[in-house]
Amino acid sequence: MEKVPGLTGMIVGGGSPCQGLSRLSSERSHLEDERSALFYEAVRVMEMVENMATERRLWVVKFLENVVPDESDSDIDEMSAALKIHPILVESGKLSRVRRPRLYWLSIPVGDPGDPLRGQGPSYDVLRLEEFRAGGELFKARNYLASRGG
Amino acid sequence: MGSFLKQGITWPAGEADGNLKFPTFTRSIPRRRPPPCPAGLDSTDIVTRDRWKDDQFRYPPYVYAEKFLVKGTDDVLRTLAAAEREVLMGYPRGCTSALPEGEEETRNAKDLRCAAIGNSFHTNTVAAIFDKAFATMGLKKEKGVQRIVDQFVSSLEDPPEPSLADDAPVSEGEDMILEREDDEESLIGELLSPRNLFRWFTHTHLTYTHNLLTHNSFTHNLLTHKLLTYNLGNQHATLSHNLLTQTYSHTTYLHTTCPHTHNSFTDNLVTHILPTSNSTLCGKRGTWCFCVAAVALADIHVAFAWYLRHSAGSNGGPWPALTPVMPVFGVAGMQLGEICAHFVRQAWHLVKSTLLVAGVALADMHVAFVWQAWHLWYWPGSGGALGPW
């Protein structure tokens, strides 16, 4: 942190392995899967960085992305408890012609409380950015969603 | 061209149904036998399963349904290629092309690229989330997903071919600000302008990057023509070669006593180091460019100083005294010296790290030392011995 001039804040996070969590896997072993268990390592690193940043009076944002596990599993609640963050679900298919529903744990609020674009749920909120639809129209206009080359 | 499919390739089902979307991208893993209980198998027909088998069960079986296949120029249906997946996930086309092939025969470059994309984020979604979050915190004004998407789509347009044609001169004697994005800017400096530096990293195709980089043109208020990075590298290589030939045997001592200098800088590192760098950070690459160019130019500078001093034999500082004696080389030496000094200043401005300061200081001391050593301790007939070296 000392090596970056003018540093005022940090984003720390990423995506942890999903093999044990994905509903595509019939033999998933959840967070006991040795790969998906690396999630806890990510939490540890994020907390370490957060502490270092706080000592230096930097703002810090923690961020984690993963698949949407089956709600009957306890994976989401377990991950949210470890991160102390309530996740949001965003479907990237609103922005592109490929589906990609994903959970995002973000340590700062995305939208104000009561934002009509944010539907609240017990395990996760759903971010429904109406603007995304305008984005879809934009894609069409710019030939991004069209399948023919321009 | 903003489409994720190149001209001549079609997605028949997608054209018929504008709301149809490809299934979530997953990793690409060729298998000898199907995985146990694959998701969505029940929803597939026999033709789809045959395609799945023919493709070594790389993706989930439902991916091979006809509605999710595109038709190539040869009219053959296929799953999406890596470059098409990249665009749909919000990456520049070809950004995974630098991935090396795997050691295993089955892990070829295509699989590695598709696996990397399947493991990745949808970049525009992440950008939209952070955009909204930072706006919520009051850190910045919300850009909005429309602008985020617009900028991405614009970036998909084919990059222009690098051109050697003259550009309009940029400001001379004035600082210039080049804006890459709304929230990113860089101070370019007062004399030189690496005109394309802030464009090339947004296009990751290596060939394009290489061409663009080697055709970076620098303007200078003392030069009537532009200097390209490629020219600088070639100048350096040529000069180094000439200095080591019989014609310039009196100058070999400097280089032979500094083998690392000679070996490290006879090639045009400026044109080779940067394209092979794996860094994706514009700041790092920009800094690399300045640092490498500064080092290469410093080496030219030293060689020029040596050659000019030896040939002219004047008593004053090399630049003003040598100009009338050897106008061509003298002017070139002055220019290179000033360019070098400018690069050093820019590198200092960009990095401000202790290491670079030390390097710059040593390089400066080196030039001064060579000059002083030559001036004070050169004995004619000693075969070019250079004082302490």
Interface residues (C-beta under 8 A of the other chain):
Chain A: K3 P5 I11 G15 R23 L24 S25 S26 E27 V61 E65 I88 V90 S92 G93 L95 S96 R97 V98 R99 R100 P101 R102 Y104 L106 I108 P109 V110 G111 D112 L127 L129 E131 F132 A134 G135 L138 F139 K140 R142 N143 Y144 L145 A146 S147 R148 G149 G150
Chain B: M1 G2 S3 F4 L5 K6 Q7 G8 I9 T10 W11 G14 E15 G18 L20 K21 F22 P23 T24 F25 T26 P36 C37 P38 A39 P60 V70 R85 L88 M89 G90 N119 F121 H122 N124 T125 V126 A128 I129 F130 K132 A133 F134 T136 M137 G144 V145 Q146 V149 D150 V153 L156 K352 S353
